[in-house]
Amino acid sequence: MANRGKDKNRRDALLAKVPKGSKRIKVIDENGKERYRDIGDLALGDEIQTNVHGIPIVMKGKPGRRRSVELKPANDIIAQKIQEKEGVIDSDPILTKAKADPESPDVLQEIINALGEEQASILWERLEAERHGDETSQLSGRRIQALKTMADTWLKRKEQLVSRGVDLSSPGFRAIFEWIMATFHEAMSSSGLRPEHIEAVFAKVSQDVDTDEWAAEAKRRMKAVV
């Protein structure tokens, strides 16, 4: 009984040191497990844990992720500007394409377009500065950097197109090639060609396309137009 009273006095003394606004307190429960309990729900077997200064270790907020704070515009003018900004962001072609299909080559193409627009804008600023007799070296430097970035991005786009190319052995290519051949066969048949002539033509085509030389030439021609 004396020990129980002593433990209660110690707990009361520690609870008196709990910082104001605390919601939960760290304890070791009767099973030896560390946990945080609501201060009003302490069990008899809970041993309050303290820091090096003898102050109970507490948690002032609720457990879990902290809720994001929604900041409201200070006035109607700022609210209008925020709305206009959101409209520009939502209609941005780079962001739109990136959200729709991040793997699409169109994303890189839109970046090239945007870089081109920016360098053109800098060019206009430089021409205006020249017209007023102002210094233009900084504007020229900015445009050179924009053009360099644009060129680097264009080269990446070129590499992307070449590397993606058309896989002649892919199921997709085989399907479209078979469809072209079927269309060709139907056109020859509806034109009144004799079946044996049609079969002879298709036998020759099959023989020609089933070679490494034909595949290499097909890839070369595709790369030439990229």
Residue frames relative to the residue before (quaternion, step in Angstrom):
aa qw qx qy qz dx dy dz
M 1.0000 0.0000 0.0000 0.0000 0.00 0.00 0.00
A 0.6453 0.5248 -0.3215 0.4524 3.58 0.98 -0.86
N 0.6595 0.5050 -0.3104 0.4622 3.60 1.01 -0.87
R 0.6354 0.5305 -0.3334 0.4513 3.55 1.04 -0.80
G 0.6568 0.5025 -0.3090 0.4697 3.55 1.00 -0.81
K 0.6356 0.5323 -0.3206 0.4581 3.54 1.06 -0.79
D 0.6410 0.5193 -0.3117 0.4715 3.60 1.04 -0.87
K 0.6481 0.5162 -0.3217 0.4583 3.56 1.00 -0.81
N 0.6470 0.5134 -0.3218 0.4629 3.56 0.97 -0.81
R 0.6440 0.5150 -0.3217 0.4653 3.56 0.99 -0.81
R 0.6474 0.5107 -0.3214 0.4655 3.59 0.97 -0.87
D 0.6558 0.5121 -0.3168 0.4554 3.57 0.90 -0.89
A 0.6438 0.5213 -0.3220 0.4584 3.57 1.04 -0.80
L 0.6645 0.4914 -0.3034 0.4742 3.59 1.01 -0.80
L 0.6469 0.5184 -0.3239 0.4559 3.58 0.97 -0.81
A 0.6151 0.5505 -0.3447 0.4471 3.55 1.12 -0.58
K 0.6824 0.4726 -0.2760 0.4845 3.58 1.25 -0.46
V 0.4285 0.7128 -0.4638 0.3052 3.59 1.27 -0.07
P 0.4780 -0.6824 0.4657 0.2982 3.63 -0.74 0.99
K 0.5667 -0.6146 0.4350 0.3343 3.54 -1.06 0.75
G 0.7756 0.3224 -0.2586 0.4770 3.54 -1.00 0.88
S 0.4750 0.6765 -0.4431 0.3469 3.61 1.23 -0.03
K 0.2768 -0.7758 0.5513 0.1328 3.56 -1.03 0.85
R 0.8084 0.1098 -0.0136 0.5782 3.57 0.96 -0.89
I 0.2076 -0.7839 0.5790 0.0848 3.55 -1.17 0.61
K 0.4424 -0.7064 0.4910 0.2532 3.57 -1.00 0.85
V 0.0261 0.7976 -0.5997 0.0588 3.56 -0.89 1.00
I 0.2926 -0.6482 0.6431 0.2840 3.50 -1.43 0.02
D 0.3167 -0.7856 0.4982 0.1852 3.57 -0.53 1.17
E 0.7498 -0.4233 0.2733 0.4289 3.52 -1.32 0.03
N 0.6685 0.4728 -0.2967 0.4916 3.60 1.27 -0.27
G 0.5588 -0.6378 0.3686 0.3809 3.57 1.32 0.16
K 0.5344 0.6325 -0.3983 0.3946 3.59 1.24 0.31
E 0.3903 -0.7087 0.5333 0.2469 3.57 -0.94 0.89
R 0.1611 0.7804 -0.5898 0.1307 3.54 -1.01 0.86
Y 0.3795 -0.6791 0.5645 0.2758 3.54 -1.29 0.22
R 0.0895 -0.7888 0.6070 0.0372 3.55 -0.92 0.94
D 0.5627 -0.5316 0.4920 0.3983 3.52 -1.27 0.41
I 0.5649 -0.6439 0.3904 0.3374 3.54 -0.87 0.96
G 0.7039 0.4608 -0.2749 0.4655 3.59 1.03 -0.68
D 0.7079 0.4487 -0.2574 0.4809 3.62 1.26 -0.13
L 0.2586 0.7840 -0.5282 0.1987 3.62 1.09 0.57
A 0.3345 -0.7296 0.5629 0.1972 3.54 -1.03 0.90
L 0.6714 -0.5188 0.3452 0.4011 3.55 -1.23 0.43
G 0.7304 0.4412 -0.2417 0.4620 3.58 1.00 -0.79
D 0.4934 0.6748 -0.4308 0.3400 3.60 1.24 0.00
E 0.1729 -0.7701 0.6072 0.0914 3.54 -0.96 0.96
I 0.3773 -0.7533 0.4969 0.2081 3.56 -0.48 1.22
Q 0.2791 -0.7612 0.5683 0.1402 3.57 -0.95 0.96
T 0.1550 -0.8012 0.5753 0.0557 3.56 -1.02 0.82
N 0.5004 -0.6192 0.5036 0.3356 3.55 -1.32 0.29
V 0.7563 -0.3915 0.2578 0.4564 3.57 -1.27 -0.09
H 0.6823 0.4702 -0.2828 0.4831 3.59 1.21 -0.36
G 0.5543 -0.6399 0.3777 0.3749 3.55 1.28 0.14
I 0.5122 0.6169 -0.4301 0.4148 3.58 1.25 0.34
P 0.5321 -0.6393 0.4407 0.3375 3.63 -0.88 0.86
I 0.4084 -0.6824 0.5525 0.2495 3.55 -1.11 0.79
V 0.0100 -0.8402 0.5382 -0.0652 3.55 -0.55 1.17
M 0.2673 -0.7033 0.6286 0.1969 3.51 -1.41 0.10
K 0.2802 -0.8035 0.5053 0.1434 3.55 -0.58 1.15
G 0.7307 0.3703 -0.2380 0.5218 3.58 1.08 -0.61
K 0.6164 -0.5134 0.4243 0.4199 3.53 -1.34 0.03
P 0.5538 -0.6132 0.4308 0.3628 3.62 -1.06 0.60
G 0.6336 0.5123 -0.4007 0.4189 3.55 -1.24 0.52
R 0.7179 -0.4344 0.3178 0.4416 3.53 -1.30 -0.05
R 0.4754 -0.6681 0.4966 0.2846 3.50 -1.04 0.83
R 0.4692 -0.6859 0.4799 0.2812 3.54 -0.89 0.94
S 0.4648 -0.6633 0.5049 0.2985 3.52 -1.06 0.79
V 0.3918 -0.7189 0.5294 0.2221 3.52 -1.07 0.79
E 0.2973 -0.7516 0.5644 0.1680 3.55 -0.83 1.02
L 0.1807 -0.7970 0.5715 0.0735 3.54 -0.53 1.21
K 0.2484 -0.7779 0.5631 0.1266 3.55 -0.75 1.05
P 0.5836 -0.5862 0.4211 0.3721 3.59 -1.07 0.68
A 0.5550 -0.6408 0.4233 0.3196 3.55 -1.07 0.79
N 0.8035 -0.0433 0.0397 0.5924 3.60 1.08 -0.64
D 0.7255 -0.4550 0.3003 0.4200 3.57 -1.32 0.13
I 0.6154 0.5555 -0.3530 0.4338 3.60 1.05 -0.70
I 0.6692 0.4791 -0.2896 0.4886 3.57 0.95 -0.93
A 0.6195 0.5459 -0.3422 0.4485 3.59 1.03 -0.76
Q 0.6472 0.5176 -0.3080 0.4673 3.57 1.03 -0.81
K 0.6545 0.5072 -0.3116 0.4661 3.57 0.99 -0.84
I 0.6333 0.5231 -0.3287 0.4661 3.58 1.03 -0.79
Q 0.6438 0.5198 -0.3157 0.4644 3.56 1.01 -0.82
E 0.6470 0.5079 -0.3153 0.4734 3.59 0.99 -0.81
K 0.6400 0.5267 -0.3205 0.4585 3.57 1.00 -0.85
E 0.6572 0.5061 -0.3118 0.4635 3.58 0.92 -0.88
G 0.6232 0.5398 -0.3393 0.4528 3.58 1.08 -0.69
V 0.6471 0.5074 -0.3112 0.4765 3.57 1.01 -0.83
I 0.6563 0.5142 -0.3083 0.4581 3.58 0.93 -0.91
D 0.6841 0.4997 -0.2934 0.4430 3.59 0.87 -0.96
S 0.7325 0.4081 -0.2369 0.4906 3.60 1.10 -0.63
D 0.4263 0.7101 -0.4675 0.3089 3.61 1.24 0.01
P 0.4249 -0.7417 0.4512 0.2564 3.63 -0.57 1.08
I 0.6160 0.5425 -0.3625 0.4413 3.60 1.03 -0.67
L 0.6929 0.4679 -0.2775 0.4731 3.56 0.83 -1.00
T 0.6318 0.5489 -0.3334 0.4340 3.58 0.98 -0.83
K 0.7054 0.4483 -0.2649 0.4809 3.57 0.86 -0.98
A 0.6313 0.5371 -0.3378 0.4460 3.61 1.03 -0.74
K 0.6676 0.4865 -0.3004 0.4769 3.58 1.01 -0.78
A 0.6754 0.5100 -0.2937 0.4444 3.58 0.98 -0.88
D 0.7945 -0.1095 0.1227 0.5845 3.59 0.92 -0.93
P 0.2376 -0.8204 0.5030 0.1324 3.62 0.11 1.26
E 0.6834 0.4962 -0.2880 0.4515 3.60 1.11 -0.60
S 0.5059 0.6796 -0.4175 0.3285 3.58 1.23 -0.25
P 0.4863 -0.6544 0.4909 0.3069 3.61 -1.02 0.77
D 0.5215 0.6456 -0.4099 0.3784 3.59 1.24 -0.32
V 0.5636 0.5971 -0.3922 0.4147 3.60 1.16 -0.54
L 0.6830 0.4725 -0.2811 0.4808 3.58 0.88 -0.95
Q 0.6202 0.5411 -0.3424 0.4532 3.58 1.06 -0.70
E 0.6596 0.4987 -0.3076 0.4709 3.59 0.98 -0.81
I 0.6060 0.5392 -0.3506 0.4681 3.59 1.11 -0.65
I 0.6308 0.5188 -0.3281 0.4748 3.59 1.01 -0.81
N 0.6420 0.5257 -0.3209 0.4566 3.58 0.96 -0.86
A 0.6732 0.4996 -0.2957 0.4580 3.57 0.95 -0.93
L 0.6365 0.5153 -0.3269 0.4717 3.59 1.02 -0.77
G 0.6327 0.5298 -0.3280 0.4597 3.56 1.04 -0.76
E 0.6442 0.5189 -0.3136 0.4662 3.56 1.00 -0.80
E 0.6636 0.5072 -0.3064 0.4566 3.58 0.97 -0.86
Q 0.6734 0.4793 -0.3169 0.4652 3.61 0.86 -0.83
A 0.6211 0.5287 -0.3441 0.4650 3.59 1.11 -0.65
S 0.6291 0.5324 -0.3249 0.4639 3.57 1.08 -0.76
I 0.6469 0.5035 -0.3135 0.4794 3.58 1.03 -0.82
L 0.6086 0.5499 -0.3484 0.4537 3.58 1.05 -0.74
W 0.6490 0.5116 -0.3180 0.4646 3.58 0.94 -0.85
E 0.6356 0.5220 -0.3278 0.4648 3.59 0.99 -0.84
R 0.6608 0.5111 -0.3103 0.4538 3.58 0.96 -0.85
L 0.6564 0.5068 -0.3114 0.4640 3.58 0.95 -0.86
E 0.6384 0.5159 -0.3203 0.4730 3.58 1.05 -0.74
A 0.6447 0.5156 -0.3169 0.4671 3.56 1.03 -0.83
E 0.6395 0.5158 -0.3221 0.4704 3.58 0.99 -0.81
R 0.6508 0.5352 -0.3181 0.4346 3.56 0.97 -0.85
H 0.7271 0.3910 -0.2234 0.5182 3.58 1.13 -0.68
G 0.5239 -0.6653 0.4002 0.3504 3.58 1.25 0.10
D 0.4461 0.6991 -0.4505 0.3308 3.59 1.19 0.44
E 0.6480 -0.5090 0.4052 0.3960 3.54 -1.34 0.34
T 0.1276 -0.8322 0.5384 0.0358 3.62 -0.86 0.93
S 0.4208 0.7430 -0.4567 0.2497 3.61 1.25 -0.11
Q 0.6569 0.5058 -0.3248 0.4550 3.60 0.95 -0.80
L 0.6470 0.5104 -0.3185 0.4684 3.58 0.99 -0.81
S 0.6345 0.5220 -0.3282 0.4661 3.57 1.02 -0.78
G 0.6465 0.5221 -0.3144 0.4589 3.56 1.00 -0.84
R 0.6461 0.5163 -0.3133 0.4668 3.57 1.02 -0.83
R 0.6718 0.4912 -0.3036 0.4640 3.58 0.94 -0.85
I 0.6167 0.5387 -0.3473 0.4571 3.59 0.99 -0.76
Q 0.6625 0.4991 -0.3017 0.4700 3.57 0.94 -0.89
A 0.6418 0.5202 -0.3183 0.4650 3.59 1.02 -0.83
L 0.6603 0.5029 -0.3040 0.4677 3.58 0.99 -0.85
K 0.6300 0.5279 -0.3300 0.4642 3.58 1.04 -0.77
T 0.6537 0.5042 -0.3056 0.4743 3.56 0.95 -0.90
M 0.6450 0.5240 -0.3138 0.4593 3.55 1.00 -0.85
A 0.6555 0.5107 -0.3098 0.4621 3.59 0.96 -0.86
D 0.6457 0.5157 -0.3192 0.4640 3.58 0.96 -0.86
T 0.6659 0.4965 -0.2998 0.4693 3.57 0.97 -0.87
W 0.6253 0.5371 -0.3336 0.4574 3.58 1.05 -0.76
L 0.6472 0.5116 -0.3212 0.4649 3.58 0.99 -0.82
K 0.6277 0.5203 -0.3364 0.4713 3.58 1.04 -0.73
R 0.6287 0.5296 -0.3232 0.4688 3.56 1.05 -0.81
K 0.6377 0.5265 -0.3168 0.4646 3.57 1.00 -0.87
E 0.6622 0.4989 -0.2977 0.4731 3.57 0.93 -0.92
Q 0.6300 0.5524 -0.3245 0.4389 3.53 1.03 -0.83
L 0.6783 0.4920 -0.2894 0.4627 3.55 0.91 -0.93
V 0.6590 0.5072 -0.3097 0.4609 3.56 0.99 -0.86
S 0.6902 0.4901 -0.2855 0.4493 3.57 0.88 -0.95
R 0.6487 0.5039 -0.3314 0.4642 3.58 1.04 -0.74
G 0.0904 0.8639 -0.4933 0.0462 3.56 0.95 -1.00
V 0.5018 -0.5833 0.5093 0.3854 3.55 -1.18 -0.67
D 0.2955 -0.7484 0.5707 0.1639 3.55 -0.73 1.08
L 0.3373 -0.7872 0.4833 0.1815 3.57 -0.32 1.27
S 0.7065 0.4411 -0.2703 0.4829 3.58 1.18 -0.44
S 0.4792 0.6888 -0.4308 0.3323 3.59 1.27 0.00
P 0.6068 -0.5605 0.4112 0.3854 3.62 -1.14 0.52
G 0.6222 0.5616 -0.3410 0.4257 3.57 1.06 -0.74
F 0.6780 0.4775 -0.2934 0.4757 3.57 0.91 -0.93
R 0.6410 0.5276 -0.3334 0.4468 3.59 0.95 -0.83
A 0.6495 0.5288 -0.3186 0.4439 3.57 1.00 -0.85
I 0.6959 0.4566 -0.2850 0.4754 3.59 0.87 -0.91
F 0.6265 0.5331 -0.3416 0.4546 3.60 1.06 -0.69
E 0.6454 0.5103 -0.3143 0.4736 3.57 1.02 -0.82
W 0.6394 0.5198 -0.3261 0.4634 3.57 1.06 -0.75
I 0.6312 0.5184 -0.3292 0.4738 3.61 1.00 -0.76
M 0.6671 0.4984 -0.3010 0.4647 3.56 0.94 -0.89
A 0.6394 0.5177 -0.3274 0.4648 3.59 1.03 -0.78
T 0.6388 0.5151 -0.3187 0.4744 3.56 1.05 -0.78
F 0.6417 0.5257 -0.3043 0.4682 3.55 1.01 -0.86
H 0.6419 0.5275 -0.3072 0.4640 3.56 1.02 -0.89
E 0.6626 0.5024 -0.3011 0.4668 3.57 0.94 -0.89
A 0.6431 0.5238 -0.3237 0.4553 3.59 1.01 -0.82
M 0.6591 0.4978 -0.3082 0.4720 3.58 0.97 -0.83
S 0.6619 0.5154 -0.3058 0.4502 3.55 0.96 -0.86
S 0.6950 0.4651 -0.2764 0.4736 3.59 0.93 -0.91
S 0.6251 0.5344 -0.3399 0.4563 3.58 1.24 -0.31
G 0.5810 -0.6346 0.3470 0.3733 3.58 1.28 0.06
L 0.3990 0.7081 -0.5005 0.2981 3.60 1.18 0.27
R 0.5351 -0.6334 0.4561 0.3232 3.55 -1.08 0.74
P 0.6131 -0.5959 0.3759 0.3574 3.62 -0.98 0.82
E 0.6667 0.5056 -0.3211 0.4436 3.59 0.96 -0.84
H 0.6244 0.5239 -0.3427 0.4671 3.60 1.12 -0.60
I 0.6334 0.5312 -0.3214 0.4620 3.55 1.05 -0.86
E 0.6715 0.4971 -0.2986 0.4612 3.57 0.90 -0.90
A 0.6276 0.5338 -0.3339 0.4579 3.59 1.06 -0.71
V 0.6447 0.5145 -0.3160 0.4688 3.58 1.01 -0.84
F 0.6967 0.4711 -0.2852 0.4597 3.57 0.87 -0.93
A 0.6036 0.5448 -0.3597 0.4576 3.59 1.08 -0.58
K 0.6595 0.4969 -0.3052 0.4743 3.56 1.05 -0.83
V 0.6377 0.5191 -0.3280 0.4650 3.61 0.99 -0.82
S 0.6546 0.5193 -0.3112 0.4527 3.59 0.89 -0.91
Q 0.6492 0.5178 -0.3103 0.4628 3.55 1.03 -0.82
D 0.6894 0.4974 -0.2872 0.4414 3.59 0.94 -0.89
V 0.7261 0.4475 -0.2615 0.4518 3.59 0.87 -0.93
D 0.6517 0.5147 -0.3213 0.4552 3.58 1.22 -0.36
T 0.5501 0.5758 -0.4174 0.4378 3.57 0.89 0.99
D 0.5866 -0.5757 0.4364 0.3661 3.57 -1.20 0.51
E 0.6129 0.5668 -0.3503 0.4246 3.57 1.07 -0.72
W 0.6585 0.5034 -0.3123 0.4642 3.59 0.94 -0.89
A 0.6541 0.5150 -0.3107 0.4587 3.61 0.95 -0.87
A 0.6556 0.5119 -0.3122 0.4590 3.58 0.97 -0.88
E 0.6636 0.4990 -0.3017 0.4687 3.58 0.97 -0.85
A 0.6264 0.5346 -0.3361 0.4570 3.59 1.04 -0.74
K 0.6640 0.4897 -0.3022 0.4775 3.59 0.95 -0.85
R 0.6356 0.5341 -0.3330 0.4471 3.58 0.98 -0.82
R 0.6793 0.4926 -0.2959 0.4564 3.56 0.93 -0.85
M 0.6285 0.5215 -0.3407 0.4659 3.58 1.05 -0.68
K 0.6676 0.4955 -0.3065 0.4636 3.59 0.94 -0.85
A 0.6273 0.5737 -0.3389 0.4032 3.57 1.06 -0.69
V 0.7319 0.4100 -0.2397 0.4886 3.59 1.12 -0.56
V 0.5070 0.6409 -0.4314 0.3823 3.60 1.27 -0.01
